[in-house]
Amino acid sequence: MSKNLGRFITFEGTEGAGKSTQIPVIKDWLSDQGINVVTTREPGGTDLSEKIRHLLLTENMCAETELLLMFAARKEHIEQVIKPALKRGDWVLCDRFTEATYAYQSAGRAIDRQYIAYLESWLQGELKPNYTFWFDIEVVDGIARAKKRQALDRFENEQIEFFEKVRSGYAKLAEERPGQFVKINAALSIDDITLQIKTALQKFL
């Protein structure tokens, strides 16, 4: 594959899985090979989307409002950051994307998947990640990591049962999309996780 062809790589997982640790490591590795890399996150990535992120992480709201705000932030992110980067031929490494919405708002909040699928089709069109690295870890272990890192936000303060549903949501997506999802054993060492990701990305280099 040509290095000039943009790639969209997303990193998913429940709280404390370690995905945010890997993104800068993979960025440096790709940059060393002459690839222009953009790193970003969801919700967020633009000034407006970051303001929406703050609301999502701090304000109580109903599940439907949460879903619509996620996609409002995402649409700005897509148009202002992701599409322009891919058009330039850059690689985009994104901390969460729509797959998180299926896991958190559908599996976790019990919103019917058809509504998410409609919003995904309407607002994203054909845009989907080339690869999604799913960092899978036991929920209790991930939450323990998250608690050591910082004060917990609105999502991180959810009950264990919620995150078990989210994890099951990711598992279902991985089963449905085997060509997109790469399951990462997030209980391994940082170096071992990095190696798993690099090995998977070699097909694009």
N, C-alpha and C positions, 0 to 999 in steps of 0.2 A: 504494500500500500504506500502511496506517496505521502511524504511528510507534509506536503502542502495541502493535504485534504484535512479539513477540520474534523475533530472528533469530540463527541460529547460524552463525558464519563461522569457518572454520579456515584455518590457514596451514601449508603443507607444503613440504618440500624437503630436499635433502641438506645436509650440514654446510657452513656458511659462505655459504649462499644469500642471507642478508639478511632473512629473514622477521621475525626478532625486532626488527629495527630499525624495520620498518614498523608493527607493531602499536600502539605508543603514538601514532604519527603519525595513524593512522586513528581511534584512540580519540578524540583531541582534535578531529579534524574532525567526527566524529559527535556528540560532546558539544556542540560549538558549534551544532549544529542541534537541540538539545533532546532528544537521545536518551540514555537511561541506558545506559552501556556497562560490561560486566564483562570484564576481561582475565584470562586464565588460561593454564595450560600443561599439557602431558602429556609424560611422566608427571609428576604433581604436582597442584597445585591445592587440596589439603587437607593438614592436618598429617600424616595417615596416608599419603596418597599421596606426599607429599614424602619421607617416610622410605623408602618403596618406591623412589622415584626414586634416592635415594642408593645403595641396594643395586644397582640396575640399572646405574648409571654407574660403580660402583667394584669390584663383586665378580664374579669369574668364575663362570659358570653355564652349564648346557646350554641349548640353544635352547628346549626345551619349558618349562623353568622361567622363562626370560625372557618367553616369551609369556604364561604364566599370571600372572606378576607384573604385566605390562603391563595385563592386563584386571582384576586385583584393584584396582590403583590407579585404573583408569578407572571402575570401578563406583562406588567411593566418590566420585570426582570428579563423575560424572553425578548421583548422588543428592543430594550435599551442595552442589554449586555450579551445575552447568549447568541441570538441570531447574528448580530454584527461580528462577533468574534469568529463564529463558524464560517461566515462569509469570507472573512479575511484568511481563512485557512488555519486559524489558531485552534488549539485544543482547549476545551473548557472542562475544568474539574469542579464539580458542583457538590457541595455538602447538602444533600437532600434535594429531591425534586418531586414530581407528581406521585411517584411510587410511595412516598411517605404519606401522601394524602389518602391513598387507598388503605394503607396500614393504620394510620392514626384516626382519620375521620370516618372511614368505613368500618374496618374491623374493630377499632377502639371505641368510636362514638356511635356505632350502629347506624350510620347513614347508608342508605341503599346505594350500592355501587353504580347503579345506572345514572345517578345524578352526577357522580364524579366522572364517569365515562363521557357523559354529554359535555360537561365543562372542558374536559381534556380535549375532546374532538373539536369543539368550537374555538377554544382559545389557543390551542397549540397546533392544530392542523396535523401535519405529518411529523412534527418534531418529537422525537423520542431519543433517549440515550442509546449510544452504541453499546455501552456496557454499564451495568449497575453492579457495584460491589456491595454485597449485603454482608455487613459485619454482624455475625450471629454470636450471641453470648447469653448465658443464663441471666434472666432478668435481675435476680437478686444481686448477682455479681456486678452487673452494669450499674445498677443504682448505687451500690456501695462505692464504686469508682466516682460516680457523679457527685456524691455527697462530699468526697474528699477534695474535689476540684473547686467548688464555689457554692454560693447560696443557690438553692434550687428555684427554678422558675415555675410558672403555672403548670406546664406540662410535666416537669420533673417531679412535681409534688403529687402527681396522680398515684392511685393505689397500685400495688403489684398486679392485681387482677387486670387492670387496664393494659399494662405493658405486656402481659401474657397474651392478651388479645391482639395487640399490635404485632408481637413477634409471630403469632399465627398468621396474621395478615401478610407479613413479609414472606413467610414460608409458602403461602398459597400463590403469591405472585411469582416466586422463584420456580414453583412447579409449573405454572402456566407459561412462563417466558424463559425457557431454558437457554435460548440463544442470547438472551440479554443479561440474565443474572449470573453472577459468579459468587458463590457462597464462600465467605471467609470465616475461618474459625478465629473469632476475636479473642478467645482465651489464650492464644499463643503469644509468644514474645513479639515485641514491635518489629524486630528484624525478620522473624518468620512471616509475619503478616505482609511486610514490605515485599518479600520474595514472592509470595503468592500473587500479589498484584502485578509486579513486574513480569512474571511469567505469563500471566493472562494477556498483558498488553503487548507482548512481543509480536503477536499476529498483526498488529497495526504498524509495526516499525519496518 
